[in-house]
Amino acid sequence: MNSTQRMSSLLLIALVACGCRSKASFDQPLPPDGAFPREDPSPAEAARFAAAARYSAGAEGLSLLVLRKNRLLFEDYSNGNRPETPHHIFSGTKSFAGVMVLAALADGLLTLDELVADTLPEMRGDAFKEQITVRHLLDFTSGWERAYRLTWDAIHVPQRVEDKYATTLELEVEWPPGSRYRYGNSHLMVLGRFLQKKLGRDPLEFLKERITDRLGIRFAGWLRDPAGNPMLPFGAWLTAYEWAKFGVFLLQQGVWEGEALLPPEFLAGCFQGSEAMPAYGLTFWLNQNVPKSLRPGLIPQLRGPAKRGRVLLPGGPPDLFVAAGHNGNRCYVIPSHDLVIVRLGTRERGFSDERLLRLVLGMKDH
């Protein structure tokens, strides 16, 4: 850990200890709009889903939805949550950024392997920054230094850092792009500035116009910094029902109500890991094996299962992928089972992806 990282960590600890600033929140109710027809599960499925809901609630879960294709099989709300209450999905937001880039790719506005420095002149003159591509930013192999203090600052009011994109661009790139994986938010902060310049507009306006408005997804809000930059790594607030629309869209390979919004082959690229991290695609976690040498790069929630096989669900479907956020917020998609599973929560400790998925799928414990 270098001096900048130590300073960021100490600042984060100080802010946590202080507790003197309130968190930003969005409380606009979003009642379910009837987008999903209902289908009764089989008795065996109903028992499995109910067991999964009890487990989720015991780990301070708020919502659990299970859909087969576009039909709602099961929904449960616990610990005082209601269907219309939006919640912060934290890093579950990252996957919206990945799909946003795919939409721009489909429209011929960018390529995954173009150099970001060709659009952002502030990156020129640095040997490592000049090598970074859009793909490196999406698969988290850019080598960009972490900035925990920016994340903490962004979820509180008032914020102290005016322009978080500009501040991130000033951080170091610590190793050759593509050579190592590191989970963090800096990659997508840089992506945000790149998209502003490349698209000539607010990235969220493009995302809404191109994808989420057409899916009928309603956001209660999205965190921005004082300069107006949307926090692409962790900004979204929505309900489980609204997030499920995104999952169904992914399950249907980019098709919504008979219209192909994204080419299936583009989406397929999201679910292929890199050599530096086989279990992470373009903003999605994948149910893949990870060599021992790369396990330290996994987020803490996945390090245990990684010792026994695929990182999300050992022995489970290799096509399983997930948009994952802090506090156990998850949007799982399992194409081989035609399932979308959405879970909202308020605590990370005590929650296990493996345990929840085994209960939903009826798999025996290892």
C-alpha atoms as one frame of an Amber mdcrd trajectory, in Angstrom:
protein
   0.000   0.000   0.000   1.517   3.335  -1.044   1.243   6.639   0.817  -1.801
   7.797  -1.160  -3.674   4.562  -0.437  -2.771   4.788   3.270  -4.042   8.349
   3.381  -7.313   7.314   1.694  -7.770   4.429   4.141  -7.087   6.640   7.160
  -9.550   9.233   5.869 -12.194   6.555   5.399 -11.664   5.289   8.960 -11.884
   8.837  10.312 -15.124   9.526   8.480 -16.669   6.273   9.684 -15.680   7.067
  13.260 -17.017  10.603  12.993 -20.416   9.625  11.646 -21.153  13.327  11.412
 -22.651  13.439   7.923 -25.928  11.926   6.794 -26.124   9.591   3.832 -27.825
  10.697   0.646 -31.093   8.859  -0.024 -33.984   8.725  -2.474 -37.415   7.758
  -1.191 -39.711   8.170  -4.204 -42.110   5.171  -4.057 -42.042   2.963  -7.168
 -45.121   0.686  -7.036 -44.859  -2.432  -9.244 -46.305  -1.603 -12.650 -47.491
  -5.035 -13.748 -44.628  -5.612 -16.189 -44.402  -9.293 -15.235 -47.210 -11.823
 -15.645 -47.506 -14.107 -12.633 -47.024 -17.844 -12.693 -47.544 -20.272  -9.824
 -44.430 -22.270  -8.959 -44.676 -25.994  -8.419 -45.127 -27.088  -4.778 -41.465
 -28.116  -4.629 -40.343 -24.794  -6.065 -42.583 -22.865  -3.686 -41.016 -24.684
  -0.729 -37.494 -23.952  -1.986 -38.202 -20.297  -2.621 -39.814 -19.877   0.814
 -36.744 -21.436   2.450 -34.508 -19.066   0.497 -36.651 -16.112   1.603 -36.354
 -17.143   5.256 -32.592 -17.411   4.894 -32.386 -14.018   3.172 -34.567 -12.348
   5.798 -32.402 -13.832   8.561 -29.386 -12.143   6.948 -31.211  -8.781   6.997
 -32.587  -9.208   3.513 -35.307  -6.885   2.276 -36.611  -8.431  -0.948 -36.388
 -11.706  -2.812 -37.895 -12.149  -6.295 -37.679 -15.211  -8.540 -38.693 -15.054
 -12.206 -38.790 -17.736 -14.880 -38.258 -16.015 -18.218 -40.450 -12.914 -17.782
 -42.940 -14.445 -15.358 -42.897 -13.711 -11.639 -42.888 -16.965  -9.682 -42.208
 -15.682  -6.182 -41.770 -12.470  -4.224 -41.085 -11.831  -0.572 -40.556  -8.621
   1.394 -39.150  -8.710   4.891 -37.671  -6.650   7.725 -40.136  -3.827   7.169
 -39.530  -3.478   3.431 -42.348  -2.890   0.942 -42.525  -3.638  -2.819 -42.532
   0.073  -3.721 -39.614   1.116  -1.491 -36.388   1.860  -3.407 -32.965   0.978
  -2.052 -29.365   1.746  -2.857 -27.903  -1.184  -4.818 -24.334   0.113  -4.475
 -22.020  -1.715  -6.921 -24.952  -3.484  -8.530 -24.978  -0.206 -10.468 -21.743
  -1.137 -12.260 -23.504  -3.501 -14.656 -25.687  -0.697 -15.990 -22.457   1.030
 -17.049 -21.356  -2.094 -18.902 -24.614  -2.305 -20.832 -24.446   1.424 -21.551
 -21.088   0.928 -23.266 -22.474  -1.990 -25.270 -25.296   0.232 -26.511 -22.777
   2.839 -27.634 -20.777   0.068 -29.291 -23.869  -1.164 -31.138 -24.525   2.395
 -32.321 -21.004   2.695 -33.714 -20.036   5.409 -31.243 -16.980   3.651 -29.796
 -15.027   0.393 -29.763 -13.958  -1.698 -26.797 -10.311  -1.676 -27.796  -9.883
   1.997 -28.576  -7.448   3.981 -26.460  -9.184   6.132 -23.871  -6.371   8.705
 -24.082  -7.402   9.465 -27.661 -10.525  11.047 -26.154  -9.117  12.254 -22.827
  -6.000  14.371 -23.426  -5.327  14.589 -19.665  -4.198  10.941 -19.829  -1.489
  11.619 -22.394   2.139  11.738 -21.353   1.752   8.857 -18.873   3.117   5.595
 -20.288   0.538   3.385 -18.547  -2.493   5.660 -18.978  -1.823   5.930 -22.699
  -2.249   2.135 -23.033  -5.665   1.899 -21.370  -8.596   0.802 -23.523 -12.331
   0.898 -22.874 -12.188  -2.853 -22.258  -9.584  -2.369 -19.512 -11.958   0.020
 -17.732 -14.855  -2.444 -17.961 -12.997  -5.591 -16.883 -11.096  -3.723 -14.147
  -7.617  -4.389 -15.484  -6.714  -0.741 -16.098  -4.392  -0.658 -13.087  -5.951
   2.561 -11.815  -5.312   3.373  -8.173  -8.245   2.941  -5.796  -9.855   5.965
  -4.174 -12.007   4.859  -1.251 -12.397   8.435  -0.043 -14.258   9.387  -3.223
 -16.748   6.566  -2.756 -17.368   7.465   0.872 -17.724  11.143   0.065 -20.208
  10.472  -2.739 -22.779   8.710  -0.563 -22.913  11.512   1.998 -24.225  15.066
   2.083 -22.725  17.521   1.791 -19.934  16.191  -0.431 -16.446  17.638  -0.107
 -14.908  16.623  -3.440 -16.468  18.727  -6.191 -15.492  16.835  -9.355 -14.812
  13.174  -8.649 -14.117  12.324 -12.283 -11.342  14.912 -12.462  -9.905  13.827
  -9.106  -9.824  10.183 -10.212  -8.024  11.068 -13.430  -5.222  12.545 -11.332
  -4.591   9.234  -9.554  -1.802   6.886 -10.605  -1.997   3.798 -12.796   0.090
   1.340 -10.840   0.897  -1.422 -13.337   0.645  -2.120 -17.075  -2.991  -2.189
 -18.244  -4.322  -5.698 -18.794  -1.730  -7.351 -16.591  -3.646  -7.477 -13.299
  -7.231  -7.331 -12.064  -8.292  -5.061  -9.207 -11.867  -4.477  -8.139 -12.692
  -0.848  -7.489 -14.556   2.250  -8.585 -11.808   4.301 -10.230 -12.150   2.452
 -13.549 -15.759   3.548 -14.006 -15.121   7.100 -12.835 -12.657   7.402 -15.731
 -15.199   5.702 -17.986 -17.747   8.323 -16.983 -15.515  11.169 -18.159 -14.706
   9.253 -21.356 -18.413   8.748 -22.110 -19.212  12.391 -21.455 -16.688  13.394
 -24.095 -17.418  10.536 -26.501 -21.200  10.830 -26.407 -21.289  14.608 -26.014
 -23.979  14.306 -23.355 -24.713  13.048 -19.868 -24.084   9.260 -19.829 -27.276
   8.588 -17.862 -29.364  10.406 -20.451 -27.928   8.073 -23.065 -28.518   4.993
 -20.871 -32.126   5.955 -20.216 -32.925   6.837 -23.817 -31.189   3.814 -25.293
 -31.965   1.073 -22.754 -33.649   1.629 -19.403 -36.599   3.795 -20.486 -37.372
   1.229 -23.169 -37.373  -1.477 -20.499 -39.623   0.651 -18.314 -37.009   0.742
 -15.545 -37.677   3.528 -13.056 -34.873   4.797 -10.851 -35.786   6.582  -7.643
 -32.519   8.456  -7.968 -28.852   8.247  -8.892 -25.996   9.686  -6.864 -24.025
  12.495  -8.497 -21.132  14.613  -7.330 -21.477  18.414  -6.897 -20.189  18.869
 -10.466 -23.152  16.822 -11.740 -21.205  13.703 -12.679 -23.236  10.490 -12.237
 -21.568   7.897 -10.022 -21.467   5.035 -12.520 -19.858   2.558 -10.104 -22.412
   2.779  -7.267 -25.089   5.434  -7.808 -28.421   3.703  -8.507 -31.486   3.511
  -6.249 -34.384   1.297  -7.325 -36.682  -1.508  -6.171 -36.187  -5.229  -6.612
 -39.031  -5.215  -9.145 -37.353  -2.558 -11.293 -33.984  -4.313 -11.115 -35.664
  -7.544 -12.216 -36.523  -5.871 -15.541 -32.807  -5.501 -16.187 -32.234  -9.153
 -15.323 -34.984 -10.318 -17.687 -33.512  -8.170 -20.462 -30.143  -9.869 -19.961
 -31.752 -13.312 -19.794 -33.467 -12.580 -23.119 -30.097 -11.703 -24.682 -30.854
  -8.040 -25.202 -34.425  -8.463 -26.444 -37.388  -6.663 -24.852 -40.969  -7.165
 -25.991 -39.762  -8.627 -29.263 -37.312  -5.816 -30.040 -33.565  -6.445 -30.053
 -32.049  -3.488 -28.186 -28.561  -5.018 -28.217 -26.981  -7.643 -30.483 -26.755
 -10.959 -28.555 -23.114 -11.385 -29.511 -22.261  -8.068 -27.846 -23.914  -9.135
 -24.603 -22.162 -12.495 -24.724 -18.872 -10.625 -24.488 -19.938  -9.274 -21.099
 -19.938 -12.771 -19.677 -16.410 -13.777 -20.623 -13.694 -13.281 -18.033 -10.191
 -12.011 -18.637  -6.923 -13.862 -18.202  -6.263 -11.623 -15.200  -9.637 -12.576
 -13.597 -11.693 -15.410 -15.140 -14.619 -14.718 -12.790 -15.162 -11.115 -13.879
 -16.447 -10.084 -17.296 -17.426  -6.611 -18.407 -18.954  -5.390 -15.092 -20.494
  -8.766 -14.169 -19.299 -11.489 -11.789 -19.231 -14.944 -13.409 -19.563 -18.413
 -11.904 -16.103 -19.571 -12.954 -13.116 -21.241 -11.341 -10.294 -18.948 -10.261
  -6.690 -20.119  -9.887  -5.241 -19.928  -6.390  -2.833 -17.212  -7.477  -5.745
 -14.930  -8.447  -8.038 -15.583  -5.475  -6.804 -12.558  -3.503  -8.325 -10.401
  -6.253 -11.838 -11.646  -5.494 -14.117  -9.521  -3.364 -14.191 -10.952   0.203
 -17.677 -12.460  -0.207 -16.401 -14.817  -2.927 -13.056 -15.897  -1.525 -14.448
 -18.751   0.540 -16.391 -20.529  -2.229 -13.433 -20.005  -4.594 -11.485 -22.612
  -2.617 -14.025 -25.249  -3.536 -14.847 -24.561  -7.168 -16.738 -21.913  -9.070
 -16.839 -18.668  -7.144 -20.584 -17.961  -6.940 -21.961 -21.485  -6.657 -19.533
 -24.430  -6.560 -20.973 -27.215  -8.692 -23.552 -24.821 -10.074 -24.265 -23.691
 -13.636 -21.224 -22.177 -15.384 -23.488 -19.703 -17.211 -24.634 -18.097 -13.947
 -23.693 -14.415 -13.696 -24.604 -11.593 -11.343 -24.706  -7.836 -10.950 -23.505
  -7.589  -7.352 -23.537  -4.784  -4.806 -22.620  -4.155  -1.174 -24.993  -5.414
   1.546 -25.863  -8.529  -0.414 -27.675  -6.702  -3.207 -27.794  -9.066  -6.156
 -29.398  -9.555  -9.569 -28.568 -13.134 -10.601 -29.245 -14.505 -14.083 -29.079
 -18.245 -14.889 -29.774 -18.738 -18.620 -29.654 -22.556 -18.443 -32.508 -22.459
 -15.898 -34.378 -19.485 -17.449 -34.192 -17.814 -14.032 -33.682 -14.290 -12.722
 -33.257 -13.904  -8.958 -33.163 -10.478  -7.311 -32.211  -9.969  -3.692 -31.960
  -6.690  -1.768 -30.324  -6.484   1.637 -28.848  -4.243   4.290 -25.909  -6.302
   5.546 -22.986  -8.121   3.986 -21.900 -10.168   6.979 -23.795 -13.415   7.305
 -25.009 -13.461   3.702 -23.761 -16.106   1.262 -24.422 -16.203  -2.473 -23.799
 -19.929  -2.406 -26.290 -20.590   0.379 -29.056 -18.518  -1.196 -28.598 -20.047
  -4.639 -28.508 -23.605  -3.295 -31.827 -23.027  -1.576 -33.460 -21.500  -4.654
 -32.201 -24.245  -6.968 -32.692 -27.128  -4.512 -29.025 -28.116  -4.544 -27.611
 -30.065  -1.627 -24.958 -28.414   0.517 -21.354 -29.500  -0.064
